[in-house]
Amino acid sequence: MTETPRYVPDISERSAFDPPFSHIRTVPYYLRRRVLKQIKFEEGHIPEKLWTQRARAVEIYVQDVVATQKDNVDEVVINKAWDEQGPDLIGYLANNLPVEKVCIEVKSSSLELRNGKQKIRDEMLSETTDGKPISKRAFKQALKEWNRKPEEEREKIISQRLTDKGVILINGGEKDRKEKTPREILNESFYPQLNRIVQKALREQTPETSGQLVLFPRLETAQDFAKAA
């Protein structure tokens, strides 16, 4: 009989975070990937319930991290139904920005991030101009042509798709086998993608605008975070 997973009390990392992150809800210790991997090593499998709980905990974590950016974000709303259609999070932006809101899709690992990108790819390859379903043969051919493209080009196409739809895709779970920090979530995922979405909106409002508009600085220190929040 499989032993009940050990629910280790949450060893909070909050005290180690720079302001304004001292109050955010971190992923509980027993749901961190290294703990789940250890359970799998010892017991041969991980209860699906724990993976589900981890996915939700990561969404809450990202919600709290993004919500600290009060100069740029008014509110971050989580999908309460969760298993129904709709984005994981909706970020309502500050009035001084040309975009009212962004949808945020949260992944809990690098693998889930890759799966999310593959889903976007499949949606693009399945689209037709006449609205009719694409045949399996046509899809396979389109996929073959997609795979011939350099990885950098594929990433650029997916990035543009997300920008056009006003969606931010975030791996809020892990990087290099470690749980992602607030800095990594903001610097590597949220702000770069928000930049592209805002820049697109500005170019549409002012067509003569050219070049890259650097709207959000990279946050490096506790003082920078305090200013941004």
N, C-alpha and C positions, 0 to 999 in steps of 0.2 A: 504494500500500500504506500502511495506517495505521501511523504510527510508534508504537512502544511508549511508553506513558505514562511521563513522567519521574518516577522515584521519588526525590523529594527527601528527603534525610535528615530525620528527625523533629526539628523545632525545638521542643524541649519548653517548655511554659509552666509547668512545675511550680515553678520557682524563684519565679515571680510569685504563686503561690497562698499564702494564709494557712495556717498550721497548722490542722487536721491534714491538709491536702490536698497536702502536698509530695511524697507518695509515690504518688499515684493514677496510674493509667494513662490518659493523655490520648489523644484521637483523633490518630493519626499525621498529620503534616503533609500527606502526599500523599493522604490521605482526607478532608481538610477540604473543605467545600462550595465555598469560593472557588477551591480548586485544581481540583476536578472541573469547576466551571463554566468555568474557563479552558481546560481540556482540550476541553470541548464546543465552546467558541468557536473554538479553533484547529483541531480535527479533525472537528467536525461531529457527534460522538457521544461517549458515555462507555461504555466496556466495562461490561457488566452485572456482571462480576466485581468491579469497583471499588465499585459501589453496594452489593453484597452485603457486601463487606469493611467498608465504612463502617458499615452497619447493625449488624454484629457489634461493631465497635470502639466504637460509641456505647453499646451494651448493657453492655460491659465498663466503660466510663467511668462510667455511671450506677451500676453495681454498686459500684464503688470509692467513689463519692461517698456513697451511702447507707450503706455499711458504716462510714464514719467516725463515724456518729452512735451511738456505743457505749452511751450512756445509755439509748437507746430501741430500738436494733437489735442483736440478738445476732449475727446472721449473714445474709448475702445470698447466695443460691445461684442460679447462672445455669443456664438450660436448656442442657445440653450437647448434646443432640440437635439443638436449634435449629429444624430444619425440621419437627419433629413437633409434635403437639398439646401444649398446656400454656403457661403464662405464660413470658414472657422471663426474669423473675426472681421469686424468692420471698424475701420479707423476713421472717425469724423475729424476733419482737419480744421486748423485755425482759419479764421475769416480772411486773414491776409494772404492766404494761398489761393491760387486759381482753380484748385480742385476741391470739391466739397467733401469727398470721402474716397477711401481706397478699401478694397477687399484684401484680406490677408489670409493666405492659406499656410497652415503651420504643419511641418513635418517633424517627427521625433527622432530622426536618424538620417545619416547620409544615404542609406538604402531607400528609405521612404521618400527622400528628396528626389532620388533618381527615378523612382517609380512615378512620382508626380510629374516629372518632366516627360517621361515616356507617355503618360496619359495626355499631356498637352500635345505632344508630337502626333499621337494617333488621331486626336481630334482634328488637327490641321490636315493630315494626310487623307482623312475621310471626307473632307469638305468638297462639295461640287458646286459649280456655278448655277446649275439648274435646281438644286435642292434635292435631287434624287439620291438614294443610298448608293454608295460606291460598291462595286463588286469586290469579292475577295481577291480575285486575280489582279484587279487594278490597284487594290491596296498593297498587295505583296510587291508589285512593281514599284509603287511609290516608296515603299519602305526600303527597297533595294537601292533606289536612287538616293534616298535620304542617307543611308549608311555610307554611301560613297563620298559624302561631303566631309570635309575636315571637321574635327570636333569643335574647333573654335567657331566655325560658321554655324554649326548646329546650335551651339549655345547662344549665339547672337540672334538667330531666328526665334528661338524660344523666348529669349529675353524681350525681343520686340513684340512678340505676341502678348506677353504679360503686360508690357507697357501700354499697348493699344487697348487692352481690356481693363486697365486700372487695377491690376492685381499684383500683390507683392507675395512672393513665395519665400518662406523662411524655414530653414532647418534650425529649429530652436532646441534640438535635443543634444546632439553630440558632434564633436569635431576632433579628429585624431584620438578617438577613444576616450575623450573627456567631455563632460557636460559643458555646453557653451555658456560663456559669460555674457552679461548684459552688453559689455563693450562689443563683443563679437557679433551679437545679434543686431545691434544698431549700426556698427561701422561696416560690417561685411554684407549685411542683408537689407535691413530696413531703409537706411538713408540712401544708399546707392540706387535702389529701385524707386524710392520716392522721388529722388532727384530726376530720374528719367521720366516719370509720369508728370511731374510738375513742369519740366522743360518742354515736354510735348504739348501740354496745355498752353504754355506761354507762346510757343511757336505758332500754334493755331490762332491765338488771339492777336499776335503781332508777327505776321509772316516774314517780315524783313529781319527778324531776329536770327542771328547766326552764331555758330560757335557753341562751346559747352558753357552752360551757366552753372557755376558752382554756388548752389543755394544753401547747402548745409555743410558745415565743417566737420572734419573727422574729430571725434571726441577721444581725447587721449588721457586727460587727468581728471582728478576729482573736481578741480575748479571748472574745467570745461563742462563736465556733466552738470554741475550746479548752474552754470549759465544757460545751458540748453534746456534745463528743466524749469 
